[in-house]
Amino acid sequence: MVNDQIGGIHVLPPLVINWHITEACNYSCKFCYAKWQAERETRELIHNPARSRQLLEALYALFGPQAPDNPLSGRMAYRGVRLTLAGGEPFLYRRLCLDLINVARGIGFEISVITNASRLGIAEMRELAPNLSILGISVDSGNDHTNGAIGRKDGKGVALSLGDLRERIAAARSINPKINLKINTVVNAHNWQEDFSDAIGQLCPDRWKVLRVLPARTDALVITQAEFDAFVARHRAFRNIMSVEDNADMTQSYLMIDPHGRFFQNRVGRPGYDYSAPILEVGAAEAFKQIIFSPSGFVSRYPSVELPEVA
């Protein structure tokens, strides 16, 4: 993604708001960070379409490019707002998710999703793809044994093969030739020595985001800096599409909302999250004041990265 400056302010094509609509997932990745603490028993907002719409309207009213009280004015500028729906696995709630996307587009958002693609057949893709600017798919290994060790299989022990993913991606691109494909890979103790060249070559993403595993729930799959650097260096051939994010790069640089409609951020120096009050209870502006978001950190994730040399 290209960004420029006007009067010293970075201008980005979109501001990205990530709404993790559910904790539920049909996989059980051991490093998954998608676990949020609720102060009281409340159902995930996605199950209430009316309140989901209210949340999206409140977010766009605050962060829309022309919003009069936009708290980011003067610190960054952008030409639109992209809503990324993530989970868990958002398409466990297929109908609710597809309807939410239609609502969000009507409000003014661009749309992207992050999914494991296991619930996206051709019928779903026909409805989804025309509404997306970016299709993000999590791919943490091209090896069936490694996927099993990570937990990237459903309750029946089934995971999508690279062939399955190729078919789904081909369908999305056929339906919407303008769609961009992003692959997300979490580098961890089970896959840091793997060569992804064949997988990335087959899937042909427009962007490959390579993230170092966060010790959000367990230290079992944590890797060293040298191991992460070795993985990145091994894939230098893909540097034109690779976006590398270490743990520090992810702290306070994402604008994130949990399934209960609260802003949240990774805690600094310790596992877990800091939360705002629910946006629909205190208002988007007040809730945003209760978390730390770094515009410079957000912007810094977009320029080209310097890749380490092979040791």
NUSE-874669 format. One record per residue (C-alpha): z, x, y; residue in one letter. Coordinates in steps of 0.25 Angstrom, whole numbers, plus 5000, padded with zeros to 4 digits. Each point is the difference from the previous one (the first is absolute). Layout:
ZXYa ...
This chain:
500050005000m 499650055014v 501049995012n 499850055014d 500850005013q 500049935013i 500950065010g 500750074990g 500349884991i 499449994986h 499049894998v 499949954986l 499149904994p 501249924994p 501550005000l 500449984986v 501149904996i 500450014986n 500749884994w 500550024986h 500049854996i 500750014987t 500850104991e 499449934987a 499050094992c 499450004986n 500250155000y 501350075000s 499750145007c 501350084999k 499850055014f 499849875006c 500649985014y 499749855001a 501549964998k 500649945013w 501549955002q 500249865005a 501349975008e 500049864993r 499249934989e 498749965007t 498649984993r 498950095004e 499249955012l 498749994993i 500549884993h 500149925013n 498649995006p 500549945013a 501050115003r 499050104995s 499149955011r 501150005010q 500350154997l 498550045002l 499949925013e 501350075005a 499450144996l 498749985007y 500649945012a 500850135001l 499050114996f 498749945003g 499150095009p 500149915011q 501549964998a 500750005014p 501350054994d 499550104990n 501150104998p 498950114996l 499349995013s 500050135007g 500250084988r 498849964991m 498849925002a 499149934989y 498949904999r 500649914990g 501149974990v 499850024985r 501049934991l 500150074986t 500649914989l 500750084989a 501149984990g 500550014989g 498649944996e 499649905010p 499049934991f 501049964990l 500049885011y 498549995000r 499949875007r 501150025010l 499450145003c 498649955002l 500449895009d 500950095008l 498850095003i 499249895005n 501249965009v 500150145005a 498550025003r 500149875008g 501150055009i 499250135003g 500450104990f 499150094992e 500450014985i 500250104990s 500850004987v 500750104990i 499949954986t 500050064986n 498749914998a 500549954987s 500049855005r 498750015007l 498949954991g 498549975005i 500449865004a 501250055009e 499150115005m 499049905005r 501049935009e 500850135004l 498950105003a 499349935012p 501349995007n 500450154999l 499750125008s 500850094990i 500249994985l 501250094996g 500250034986i 501250084994s 499550104990v 501050104995d 499350054988s 498750004992g 500850024987n 500549894992d 501250084995h 500450045014t 499949865005n 501049964989g 500950115004a 500049965014i 500149854997g 498749965004r 499849904989k 500349854999d 501049934990g 498950014989k 499850155002g 498749985007v 499450075012a 498750005007l 499050104995s 499150085010l 498949924995g 500749875003d 500350055014l 498550045002r 499649864997e 500949945009r 499750095011i 498549984998a 500249855001a 500750025013a 499050095006r 498949904995s 500649885007i 500450085013n 499250125002p 500850035012k 501350014993i 500750144999n 500750044988l 501350085001k 500750064987i 501550035001n 500650104991t 501550034999v 500250154995v 501250014991n 500550084989a 499149934990h 498750025007n 500150125009w 499350094990q 498849904998e 498650025005d 499549875007f 498650055002s 499449924990d 500849875004a 499750025015i 498550034997g 499949884992q 500649905010l 499450065012c 501149965010p 499750015015d 501550055002r 500950064990w 501550005004k 500850104993v 501549975001l 501250094995r 501049914992v 501249955008l 501350014994p 500349855003a 500649964987r 500150124991t 499850155001d 499450004986a 498650015004l 500250095013v 499250125001i 500150135008t 499250045012q 499250104992a 499749904990e 499549905010f 499250115008d 499450044986a 499549864998f 499449995014v 499350144999a 499449974986r 499249895007h 499550075012r 498649954996a 500449865005f 500650055013r 499049925009n 500649874994i 501450054997m 501249955008s 501350084996v 501449955003e 501250074997d 501449935000n 500250045015a 498749945004d 500449874995m 501349995007t 499949905012q 498550015001s 499749874993y 500249865006l 500649924988m 500549864997i 500849974987d 499849874992p 501149935008h 499350025013g 500850125005r 499550135006f 500550124992f 499950155000q 500350114990n 501450065003r 500050145005v 500650104991g 500449904989r 499449904991p 499949855004g 499649935012y 500449955014d 499749865003y 499949915012s 500549865001a 499049894994p 498949995010i 500049855000l 501450005003e 500150095012v 498550015004g 499050114998a 500450085013a 501550004997e 499850044985a 499050115004f 501150065009k 500950014988q 499250104993i 499450145003i 498550015001f 499250135004s 498749975007p 499750154999s 500450004985g 499049894998f 498950075007v 500250134994s 499749944986r 498549985004y 499450145004p 499550094990s 501050084992v 500150144997e 500050024985l 500850114994p 499350124992e 500250014985v 501150104998a 
